[in-house]
Amino acid sequence: MDDLTFEQLRDIFDFFDGIYAYCDQKLEDTPSVDHIIPFSKNGTNTASNIVICCQRCNTVKSNSSVVEFACNNVEHIITYTECMSGLPREGVRDMFNRGVM
């Protein structure tokens, strides 16, 4: 199934707990829904391919993948990894600093 439901979108908002996925800023009035793998690169409109981000990050990411975006924005991928892994933020940062991730 390639159609994101309202319930799934609400669950995604709940998952990120009021924080944007890429920049760790607090959700504002106009969050953006981003496709982790863009449609232009065969991404799907499914819950597993959606994150909540700010307009700026979505614009900068454009049609690049999360990996491509992260290569140019290291701080963003640390934040994204923290959100998606469920690991404590300091733990993820420590792993990046030690070269584990």
C-alpha positions in Angstrom: 0.0 0.0 0.0 1.4 3.4 -1.0 -1.1 5.7 0.6 -0.4 7.4 3.8 -3.4 7.6 6.1 -4.3 10.4 8.4 -3.9 8.1 11.4 -0.4 7.1 10.2 0.5 10.8 9.8 -0.8 11.5 13.3 1.4 8.6 14.6 4.4 10.1 12.9 3.8 13.4 14.5 3.5 11.7 17.9 6.7 9.7 17.3 8.7 12.8 16.8 7.3 14.3 20.0 7.2 17.9 18.9 10.7 18.0 17.4 11.7 18.2 13.8 13.6 15.1 12.5 16.6 16.8 10.9 17.4 19.9 12.9 16.1 19.1 16.4 14.1 22.3 16.6 10.7 22.5 18.2 7.7 22.0 15.9 6.2 25.3 14.7 2.9 26.1 13.1 3.8 25.0 9.7 5.8 21.7 9.8 6.7 20.0 6.6 6.3 16.4 5.7 9.4 15.0 4.0 9.9 11.8 2.0 13.1 10.1 3.3 13.6 8.6 -0.1 12.2 11.2 -2.6 9.5 10.3 -5.1 12.1 11.2 -7.8 14.2 8.3 -6.5 11.4 5.8 -6.3 10.4 6.7 -2.8 6.9 5.8 -1.6 4.2 7.7 0.2 4.2 5.4 3.2 4.7 5.9 6.9 8.1 4.3 6.8 9.3 6.9 4.3 7.9 10.0 6.0 9.4 12.3 8.6 8.4 15.7 10.0 10.8 18.5 9.3 11.0 22.2 9.1 10.5 24.0 5.8 14.1 25.1 5.7 15.5 21.5 6.0 13.0 20.2 3.5 14.0 22.9 1.0 17.7 22.3 1.6 17.3 18.5 1.3 15.2 18.9 -1.8 15.2 15.7 -3.8 18.3 14.2 -2.2 18.2 11.1 0.0 18.8 11.4 3.8 22.3 10.0 3.2 23.1 12.6 0.5 21.6 15.4 2.7 23.6 14.2 5.8 26.9 14.1 3.9 26.5 17.9 3.5 24.8 18.5 6.9 26.5 16.3 9.5 24.7 17.8 12.5 21.4 17.0 10.8 22.1 13.3 10.5 23.2 13.1 14.2 19.8 14.6 15.1 18.0 12.3 12.7 19.8 9.2 14.1 19.0 10.3 17.6 15.3 10.5 16.7 15.1 7.3 14.8 17.2 5.1 17.0 15.6 5.8 20.3 19.1 6.0 21.8 20.0 8.8 24.3 21.2 11.9 22.4 24.5 11.9 24.2 25.1 8.3 23.3 24.5 8.9 19.6 26.8 12.0 19.6 29.5 10.0 21.4 29.3 7.2 18.8 29.7 9.8 16.0 32.6 11.4 17.8 34.4 8.1 18.2 33.8 7.1 14.6 31.5 4.2 15.5 28.7 5.6 13.3 
